[in-house]
Amino acid sequence: FNLNSDLFLLGYVASLSTKLADTFASEIGKAYGKTTFLITTFEKVEPGTEGAVSLEGTLAAMVGGLLLPLYGLGVDLITPGGVVVATIAAFLATNAESVIGATIQGKAGFTWMTNEVVNFVNTLIGASIAISSGIFILNMV
């Protein structure tokens, strides 16, 4: 099984894109989110609650998730198809992080699941989705 090095570039761009999408969602959601809901139950919660999402934060995540892939395209790290894959991977990973935050972060028995660990898992999810999509959708083998 021979992996194309472009897959690792796609994973790299997607991991950074995931972190930027998460940062945009968190910061803009906290500052401008009018109504925040827990991603798992859609119960109204205070902005800043682990696992909370808002329309404003979600839209910001989409923008943040697109910026780095566009830059990656501009400097010839990824293809136009890679932009689509990395952006979708970042968005999905950011939402997965919200689910992790809502369900296990800070809960009894999961004290090791700190914000730093969740951020690592978040970027790993984004990179993994992008690399898997590169193999199975973009045929980058």
Phi, psi and omega in degrees: 000115184252119180267135177285134181297337177296335176297320181289326174295319178298316178298320178298310180298318181295322181294317177292322178297322178298315181294320179293319178299317179296317180296314177302313182300314182295307187289315181287323177299318179292319185282322189238356181295120182282317179226127179245141182235149173287128187298334184273332185236349185061021175285139178294133179221169179288145173303140181096351177293136177301127180089003179279144176227154176221162177300315182296316179293322179294317177295321178296323177298321179295319178294311179299322179291341179268330186300310182292320174299323176296320176296316178301323175293316182298328179259014172066032175276325182226167181267172174303322175297325177295326177298314180297312182298312182295322180294314179295318179300317180297317180294315179296317181294322179296320177290324176298322178297322177296321178295316178299316179299321182284330189259321186231337182297126177076004180275160179303133181087351180236035181297337177288343182277072180280173178300324180295318178295316179299319178297320177298312180299319179303309182291326177295319177298313180300314179295319181295318177298316182295315180295316177299318178293323177300319179288309191270336181253313182270357179054047182270049181257000000 
